[in-house]
Amino acid sequence: MAMITTPEAANRLARAIASDLSLYNEDKIVQGIMNDDLFEVMADEIEEGRALYESRLDSELYKTTNFYYRAIVDILVKSKGHVNSPIW
């Protein structure tokens, strides 16, 4: 598989991985937000996604962007703004 070398493709991959995490871990994410421990309960899944993301990107592009973590916040956190939580 070819390495990703453009920011647009890197952003798409990051968002796809974060979307998969959200899709397959909905209950865990909601509970993590409600209990303010999302990043602890999702640590393994987030790290697995990050490793996949890094393996697909050109190393220089990976070092100079943070699309993955932005996608995690946008998709796992911001999209759950309706969840009752002490963090907001």
N, C-alpha and C positions, 0 to 999 in steps of 0.2 A: 504494500500500500504506500502511495506517495506521501511524503511529508507535506504538511500544511505550511505554506510560506506567506500567505496573505492575512492581514488583520481581519478582513471580512470573513474568511473561512474559519479562522481561529475563533472568532466571536460566535459563529453559527455552531461550531462544535461544542463550545463551552455551554451554550444555551441548550443544546440537545442533551448533553450529559446531565445538566441540572434539571431539565424537564423529566428525564428518565428517573432521576432520584426522587423527584416530587411525585411522579406517577406511582412508583412502586413502594413508596414509604409514607404515604399520606397520613396515616394514623400516627406514626412515629413523629412526624414533623409537627402535627397539630399538638400532640402531647408535649413535645419539646418546647414549643412556643408557649404553651400554657404554663409550663413549669420553669420557664426561663433557663432551660438547659439543652437547647436545640443542638448546639455545636458539640456538646459532650455526647449526647445520644446518637448523633449522626456522624461522629468522628470517623469511623471505619468506612462508611459509605462515601463520605466527602473525600477522604484520602484515596480511596480506590478510583473515584472519578477523576481526581487530580492527576493520579499516576497515568491513567488512560489518556487524559488530555495532553500531558507532557510528552508521552510517547509518540503522539501523532504530530506534534509541532516541531518545526525547525527550532533548534536550541536557542538561537538568537531571538527569535520571535517570542519564545516562551519567557526568556529573561527580561524582555522589554515591555511586556504587556501583563495585565491582570484580568483578562476577560473571564477566566474561570471563577475567580472569587466574586467578581461583580455579578455573574450569572447566578451564583449560589445565593447571594443576597436578594437579587431581583426575584428569583423564582421560588426559593424556599422561604424567604422571610416576607418580602413586600407583598407577595401575592396572597399571603395569609393575614393580611391586616384586619380581617373580620373576626379573627380568633381572639377571644377574651384572654388578655395576658397582662401581667404586671409590667412588661417591658414597654408598653405604650399606654 
